């Protein structure tokens, strides 16, 4: 697999030796409790999905807005204009349009630190805010504050429903060829998460509890028989971590620039 991050056989970087992974595992039940208490949960939405049969919430909302059925358009307008946060309105409209148009949602996105604005701003403290769920994850956030980040932005928990895989996709609304976006992907579960090589039609499974990879790489999750969750922390790595994992000299993390 063509990659700038990691190696062709392992297109991701194992971070377990650079963080207190034992501490994360000790917090597993606290995290699960926080998930159970969370008030703000959004149907999973994906950037760009490879297989067109998986219509995600963004697409179904657009279908609903353009529908020739006046009742559907009226319902979407009502849901969009109801009181509440922008995230609440998106959740309502996504749920409605997914049910109407058969949209696919593998699970839930549970924000701990939310991103009110543009996807490109997710790595920065100034452009992210504490969600309503934040008080349920205070111990997790205390652990996160000791990670090798100079800045912590968005913090999201991704919960997969049983028997539901995540469609193969890449992050963001549009494809880009240059970026230096940094994050940690973490799990205490045996989640069947993989990076996908489109030319080889091959999955590269991440068999680590903590990893970093090119966010523009296509990726997904195989279905499992039980709920599985992972945590994504967007931010800015410390110079020491960049040097330790061998990315300090890189000007670009995006393998799509190698085409």
N, C-alpha and C positions, 0 to 999 in steps of 0.2 A: 504494500500500500504506500503510495506517495505521501510523504509527510515531512514536515519541518520539525514538529514536536515528536520526540521519541524516535523510534526506528521503524523501518518498513515492516518488521515482524511484530512490533509492539508499538503502535502509533499513539502512545500515551506515556505519561511519566508517572511512575509510582511515587506518591508523596508520604507513604506511611512512615518512613524513617526520618521525616522532617517535621512531624507534628506529634502531639500526644494522642495517638489513636486509641490507646487503652482508656484514656479519659472519656473519649467519645462513646466507647462501648459501655462504660459505666453509666452513661446518661441515657441509655436506650429507653428504659421505662419512663423516664422523665419526658423524653421527646414524644413517646407514644401518648402519654397523658396530655401533653400539649396539643397534639393532633386531635385527640378526642374532645378537647375543650374549645378548639378553634371555631370562631364565629365566621371568619372570612375564608371561604373556600371557593375556588373558581374551577369550572370545568377545564381540563387540560387543553391548552391551545398550542399549536406547533408553528414553526416558522414556515418552511417550504417543504411540503410532503411529496415524496417521490411517487407514490402510488395514488393516482387520481381518485380511486374508489374511496379513499379515506378523506371525506370532506370534514375539515375541522371547523371549529366554532366561528372563526373569522369568515370563512366562506359561507357558512349557512346564514350568518347575520346579513351578509351582503345579498344573498338570495332573497331573504325575507324583506329587506328594504326595497328591492326591485320587483317584488312579487306583483303579479297581475291581480292577485286576490286582495280586494280592499280590506277585508277583515284582518288578514295577516299584517298588512301595512299599518292598520290602525292599532293592532296589538303591539307591534314593535315600537310605534311612536309612544304609546302609553308607557311601556316598560322603560323606554329610553329617558322619558321625562319625569319619571317618578323620583321622589326624594331619595337621598342617600348618596354615597360616594360614587365616583366614576367606576370603581371596581364593582360595587354592588349592581350598578346599572348594566355593566358588561356581563356579570354573572347571570342576571335575569334574562337578558336578551339572548345570551348564548344557550341557556337551557331551553328556552322557548324554541329558538330556531333549530337547534339540534333535534328536538323532538318532532318538529314539523317536517324537516327535510332529511331526516335520517342521518344526521351528522354523527361523527365518531369521536368519542372522548374516552381515553383509556383510564382516566382517573381524575385526580384533583391536584391543583397547584395551591399550596398553602403558604401565603406570604408571612414572613416574620419581619423583614424590612422590605417595604414595598417600593416599587418604581412608578411614581405617578406620571412621569413624562415619557421621553423617547427611549427606545431600547439601547441606543448608543450611550446613554448616560448611566447605565446600570452599575458601573464600577465605582461610583463616587458617593461619598457620604453626603455631600451637599445636595445631591439630586435624588436621594432616596430617603424614606421616612419610616418610622416605626409603624407597623400595622396594628390593627385592633387585637391581633393575636400575640403581639410582642410580650405582654405580661405572662403568658403561659410558657414562655421559652427563656426565662431569665437565666437559668443555669446553663442552657445551651449557649446563649449569647456571652455569658461570662467566659465560657470555654473558648469561644470564637475570638474573643478579644486578645487571647494569648497566642493566636496563630501568627505566622510570619507574614502579616499584611502591614503595609504602611497606611492603607485606607481600606475600609470595609463599606461596600455599597449594598446591593440587593442581597437578601438572604431568603431563599425559597425552599420549601419542602415539596417534593413531588411524590404523590401517593398513587401507586398503581392498583386498580381494582383486580380482584381475582379473575383469572382467565382472560384478562385484557392486556395485550401488548401495546407498546407505544409505536405508532407508525414510524418508519424510517424517514428522517427529516433532517434539515439543518436549521440552526437558530437564526432568528431575525426575519424580517419581512422580505428582504432582498439579498441576493448573493453579492458578497464583496470579496475582493482579492487581496486586500491588505488590511491587517489589524494586529493589535498587540493586546487583545483583551485577555485578562487573567482571572482565573477562578479556581476553586477547589470543588471537585465532585466527591461526595462522601456518602458512605452507607454503613449501617451496622447489620444489614441484611445480606442474604445471598441473592442479590438482584441480578437478573440476567441482562445486563446492560452491555451494549456493544457499539463499536464504531463499524461503519459499513463502507467497503470499497465498491463503488458503483461499476467500475470496469471489470473487476474480478468477480462481482456478485458474491463477496465473501464477508463474513462477520468476524470482527476481532473483539473478543470479549474482554472486558476489564475485570480482572480477577483480583483486584485490590480494593481495600476499604477506602482509599483516598487516591485521587488521580487528578491530573491536569492534561487537557488535550486541546487541540484546535477546535474552537466552537463552531467553525464553519464546516468541519467534517460531518458528513451525514452519520446519524446515529439513531438508536432505537432501543427497545426493550422487548424481550420475548415474554409471552404470557406465562403466568405461574398460577398455581392453585390457591395461593394465599395473597393477602395484601402485602405489598413491598414498598418501602419508601427510600428515597435518597435525598440528600441535602446539597444544594448548590449555593456557594458563597462567592459572589462577584466582588472584586476589589482590585487593589494594586499590591503586587508582591513586594516584599523588601528586597533591596539589592543583594543581600546575603542569600536569600532563597534562590533568586535568579541564578546566582553564581553556582550555588550548590547543585542545582538541577540542570546546569549547562545551557541556559537560555539567555545569559547576560549579554552575549554578543549579537544576538539575533535582532534584525531590523523589522522582521515580519514573521508572524506565526501561521499564516494562512497557506496551506498546501495547494489550494486552488490556483495560486500564482505560478505553480510549476508546470501547468498545462502547456 
